[in-house]
Amino acid sequence: MPARPIVHHIPVCPFSQRLEILLQLKGRRDAVEFRVVDITRPRDPDLLRKTRGTTALPVLELADGRVLKESLVILQYLDETLPGGPVRRADPFEHAVERMLIAREGAFTTAGYGFVMNQDRAARRAHEEKLLGLFARIDDFLREHSPGGVFLYPEFGLAETVFTPLFMRFWFLEYFEGFDLPAEEGFARVRRWREACLAHPAAQQVSREEIVKLYYDYALGAGNGSLPPGRTRSSFVFEPDFRMRPWPPADKYGQPASDRALGLLVD
């Protein structure tokens, strides 16, 4: 049997989850081998050699040794090369429309992560307004192209595959910032889309509990496995399992929790 492509990834990473959702939609979950990268440790020199020194994940390594980077690139490659029918829209115009929506992903991601990592309580409102503005523009886009629908098109597709992991990661904003979409008409369409994406059976790889507990250090301004001041273990460690840890304090601007309070110490 030919060797499967390898995806080097972080299981809780939204960009990796995109690939998992795509494979689930195609019914090809075993088409690639997922290899976990522990971002709390120095990167494997062999992997760095393959990526030419870059550390961003996921990375797709083909059976012949060729490497692809960037989640949207990998997503397109797998959609085009794996059996199971395309997740992307087959109609050229409809595919162009879903690509227009996907083009909004970068600013959306940056705003959400910038919000959770913000350490200035006085700047909180500005971060909230920025993210709400992006949600409002997505709402407007959906009203233009699919006013009465749930997803962008009748089925969960490529745009949903791209955005759903971000909707899930933004659970950390609900927990640490008390953020939610206002109950206003201007957010009704995007709220309907978000809730349908979160509930889809193909997108259940992570839980709210996992997101909140592992991303606690992001709420303290320390991302990608780095350590907040006074800590010796990252909230992204694999052991102890997140299910065995207590929930972190919701007040990210208050006294930060210690390794022991977070249940990170291994006896």
Secondary structure, DSSP 8 states (H G I E B T S, - for coil): -----EEEE-TT-HHHHHHHHHHHHHT-TTSSEEEE--TTS---HHHHHHHTT---S-EEE-TTS-EEESHHHHHHHHHHHSSS--SS-SSHHHHHHHHHHHTTHHHHHHHHHHHHH---GGGHHHHHHHHHHHHHHHHHHHHHH-TT-SSSSSS--HHHHHHHHHHHHTHHHHHHH-----SSGGGHHHHHHHHHHHH-GGG-SS-HHHHHHHTHHHHTT--TT---TT-SS-TT-SSS-GGGS----S-TTS----TTTTT----
